[in-house]
Amino acid sequence: MVREYRRASATAIDASLKPLIQRHLGELQRDLRGAGCAGELLVSTSMGGVMDIGEIVKAPINAAKSGPAMAPVAGLTYSRLEAWAMT
């Protein structure tokens, strides 16, 4: 029973997010494709990386807390862009 709480809670969160994420990302994907976006659609993950939109729809738990996880990545990217622009 040790460690089962984490698994059970992650499963419950994933199951509760799935219908919302499927609807939201499905609409987003349709809108982007309708606007002419033909590129790969990626979603930030809680691990600080990105996953294909289809993979996130299958397992939305991977996107939970993705905002805070991406903050350091965004900060580094923007600081590099700023340093580049100043040269």
N, C-alpha and C positions, 0 to 999 in steps of 0.2 A: 503494500500500500504506500510505501514511501515513494515520492515523486509522482504519484498518480494525480495529485491535485493539479500540478502544472499541466499535465496532459489533458485532464478533464476540462480545466478552465480554458485552455487553448482551443480545444475541440468545440466547446460551447461558444466561444467568441467567434471562431471561424464560421460556425453554422449560423450564428445570428447576423453576421456581416454579409454572408454570401448573397442573399436576395437583394440587399441594398447596393452592394458593389456591382453585382451583375447588371442591375438596372442602370446605375449611374455610369459605369464605364461603357456599357453597351450604347447608351445615348451619346456619350462623349465620342466614342469611336465612330458612330454613324455621322455625327455632326462634323467631325474632322475629315472623314472620308468625303462627305458631301461638299465640304469646302475645298476639296482638292488635295488634301494631305495624303500623299501616297507612301510616306516613309514608315519606318518601323515605329510602333507606338510602345513606349516604355513607361513604366510606373516605378517610382522610387520605393525601396523596401526598407524595412526596419533595420536591416543590416548595413545600410549605407550604400547600397548598390541599386541596380535597377533590374526589373524583370519585364518580359513581354506582357502586354495587357491581358492576353489569354491565360497566362499562368497565374496572374493575380486573381482573375475571375474564378479560377479553379480553387485557389487557396488564399483568400483575402487576408488571412492572419499574417501573411508575409508583408503586408503593407501597413499593419498597425504600428503606430508610432513612427511612421516614416518621416514625418516632418522634422522632429528633433534629430533623427539619425542623419538626415541630409544637411542639417545646418552647418556642421564642420566642413562638409564637402563644398557647399555653396560659398562659405566664407573663404576657403582656400582658393577656389576658382576666381571669385571676384577680386581678391587681393592680388592674385597673379595678373589678372586683366588690368588692374589699376597700375601695378608696377610696370607692365608692358606699355601702357598708354603714356606713362611719364618719361619713358626713354626716348 
